[in-house]
Amino acid sequence: MIVELIGCSGAGKTTLARAVRDRAGSERSIRMAVDLVIDRPGRRWIGNPHAINLVADIVTLPPFLRAWGRNREFVGFALDRLKRLAPSRFAKLNYSVNVVRRIGMHELARRQDAAVTILADEGTVLMAYQLFVYNAAPLDPADIERFADLVPMPDRIVYVRAPIDVLVDRAMSRRDRRRELATGDRAQVDHWMARARDVFDALAAAQPIRDRLLIVDNAHPQDQGTVVERIAAFIDERHPTGGLSPAPPDGPSSEASVAG
């Protein structure tokens, strides 16, 4: 089963995913998606994010190509949008490579044993960042719906939210600030965070995503334990006996979502 965490930069997606994994301990096989790339002999020493991405670009290309027929329509939609709207030539290239990497990683996760849950903090749905956030085009609900209809879908989605002022504070205090936010003043960062929030709120309302969605608020560190428990319960809800079998890979989950 693939569980993707989505939300604005600074919402705490990676921290929460790692906490959910650590909570499970040895009782259940829960892995971070990045482990599919670096948890191999000769790669475990790699810690630099840029180096990890370079390795991932190589490792995920074959599964991306093998699944080309299934994902061709989404790739065409994504690349066309980047061609028209990416803010620079560098962004167009970088975001296009990101599309290949995310889809290839998704295909790697789909092929894992049914007893394994994969937590993705940078998955396919999060590609909405590159396609919709960092450009000046008005947000078109029809494009959001089309994205939701076409994107390779995880089995479950957790939308991690926090107030804009909290997100801006976190983004500006990070040592590894996103390239798009690295040179911005507070007003610019606030603008991009508000736009990202609008994008993810719209995605959360789209039926293909709404049907497999949990929404959690992660504004205060003292609440993290409660948030982790909610996510863990959301993962377990569909598997009351502890078995972890994925939903049909190309169809919606047979169960309703939990949004709150």
Sequence and secondary structure as in RCSB ss.txt:
>XXXX:A:sequence
MIVELIGCSGAGKTTLARAVRDRAGSERSIRMAVDLVIDRPGRRWIGNPHAINLVADIVTLPPFLRAWGRNREFV
GFALDRLKRLAPSRFAKLNYSVNVVRRIGMHELARRQDAAVTILADEGTVLMAYQLFVYNAAPLDPADIERFADL
VPMPDRIVYVRAPIDVLVDRAMSRRDRRRELATGDRAQVDHWMARARDVFDALAAAQPIRDRLLIVDNAHPQDQG
TVVERIAAFIDERHPTGGLSPAPPDGPSSEASVAG
>XXXX:A:secstr
 EEEEE STTS HHHHHHHHHHHHTTSSEEEETTHHHHSSTTTTT   HHHHHHHHHHHSHHHHHHTHHHHHHHH
HHHHHHHHHH SSHHHHHHHHHHHHHHHHHHHHHHTS TTEEEEESS SGGGHIIIIISS S   HHHHHHHHHH
S   SEEEEEE  HHHHHHHHHH TT  HHHHT  HHHHHHHHHHHHHHHHHHHHSHHHHTTEEEEE   GGGHH
HHHHHHHHHHHHT TTS      TTS  SS     
